[in-house]
């Protein structure tokens, strides 16, 4: 249906009176749509403020966004034939299974001293990571998270062997490096914001 033959069809930006889009209008629209920062489901600042290397912050951000390539996720995208964990061969390889609940991952966590039943009972991935990332054993937890994923990839993707003692040694080494580098660090992360 044509309303007016003399006017060509075009896109109109509803947020501006004249219908033209500008970067300033787009930025203002984004600010208006932003959810309050204390709503932790939408605010990821807690990740970027962690005292840990950037690669681990990015990894945690990917984990919280359900975007690390577990077999469950790859199967949903038709990139894997099976969802079954290739380490234990018993359960679907979800993020939680891969990083915490697989028998191989549990051995790592137990070897690091994480044996409390509460550590394995939280069913919300983001809450589990956030709680343990701010605990007194935060460096060991973050290093354990990183090396559980690395060990999984070495075995499943690289088709190599890595022994439990090696994973534990690498995890402790990374944790001690993080403790030294970030101990009493008063340097706050760079906060980058757009200005209009």
N, C-alpha and C positions, 0 to 999 in steps of 0.2 A: 504494500500500500504506500503510495507516494502522497505526502501531505502538501508539498509545494514543489512544482517542477523547476522553479527558478533558483532554488537553493540546493547546493550539492550536499550530499551526506558527509558528515565529519564527526570526529570525536569531540566531546565537550567535557571539561573538568568541572564537575558539579560543585567543588569546594571553592571556586572563585566566581565572582559576580559576572565577569566578562567571558567565562568559560575556557580561558587559556590556562594551561598548566605552567607553573614556575617551580623551580627547586625550593624556593622559600615556602610556597604554598604546600608542597609535598612534605617538607620538613615539619611544618606546623600541623598538618594532618596526622603525621606519625606521632608527634608529641601528644596530640589530643587522644589518640588511640592507645597510648601506652598504659599498661596496667601498673598500679602502684608498686613501687620498688619493694615493699615489705611482703609482697605476695610471693613466697619463695618458689612457687611453681614456675613463675615467669621470670624471676630475677636470677640471673646466673652470676652476679657479681661475687658471690661467695667463692666460686671456683677460681676466678681471676685474682682473688686476694689471698689464695693459699700460698704459703711459703714453700714452694716446690718448683722444680724446673718447668719451663713453659711447655715442654713436650708432655709432661704428666698432666698439666692443667688442660691442655688440648685433648688428651686422651680421656680425662674425666668428663669433659664437656661432650665428647662423642658418646661416651657410655651413657650419660644422662639423657642424651637425645636418641638413644637406641640405634646408633648408627655404626657400631663396630661390626665387622662382618663375621658374625657367628653363623654356624650352619643353619640355624633356624631362620635367620634373616635371609641368607643366601638362597635357601630353599623356597621361601616366599617369592623371591624374584626369579625363580627358575634358573638359578646359577649353581645349584647343588642338588644331587639326586636324593640325598638323605639328610634328615635333621638330627640323626643320632650322633652323639658325641664320639669323636674318633679316638679319644683317650680312654674313656671308661666303657664305651660301647653299650651303655645301659639307658641313658636318658637323652631327651632332646637337648641340644646345645643352645640354650638361651644365654643371655648375658650373665644372669645370676648363676646359672649352672657352670658356665665357663670360668667365671672369676671367683666363685665362692663354693658352690655346692658339689662340683665334680670331686670324686674321691682323690684325684691327683691334686686339685686345688686345696682341698681340705688338709692334705698332708703338708702342703706348704704353710698354710695358716697355723696348723698345730705346731709345726717346727719353729714358727716365729713366736709362738706363745699365745696365739689367739684361740683359746679353747672355751671361752665363756659361751654358754648356751644362747645368750642374748645376741652374740655376734652372728650366729647362724639363724636367728629366728625372724629378723626384720624382713618383711616381704616387699617393702618399697625400696627400689634400687637407689633412687636419689637420696632418700632419708638415710639409708645404710651408709652410703658414701659420705654424705655430709656429716653425719654423727661421728664416724670414725676419722674423718679428715680434720676434725677439730678436737680430737681426744689427745691426752698426753702422749700416746704412742703414735701420733699422726705420721711422723716420718717413716716409721716401720710399716704402718698400714699402706701409705701411698706407694712406698717401694715394693711392698708385697703385691699390691694391685697391678703395678707396672710389670713386675717380673712374672706374675701368674699369666698375664697376657703374652709376654715375650716367650715364655716357656711353651705355652700352647702353640704359638706360631712356629717356633723352632721345630716342634714335633710334627704338627699337622700340616704346615705349609712347606717348611724346609726339609721335611722327611729326615731330620737328624735326631740324634739322641742327646738329651740333657738329663742329668741325674738330679735327684732331689737335693743332694748336698751342694751341687753347683748353683741351683736356684736359690737356696738358702744363703749361700755365701755371697752371691751377687746382690741379693736383696739387702742383706745386712751392710754390705759395702756401700750401696746406693743410699741407704738410710743414714749411715754415718756421715757420708759426704753432704747430704742435705742438712743434717743437724749442724755441721760445721759452717756451711755456707749461709744458712738462714738463722743461726743462733743470734739472738739480740739484734736482729736486723731491724733497724728503725727506718729503713728505706721502704717507703710505701710504693705500691705499684703505680705506674703511670696511668692517670685517669684521662682518657681522651674523650672529648665531647664535641659535638658540632655546635657552632655558634651561629646565630642568625643575624 
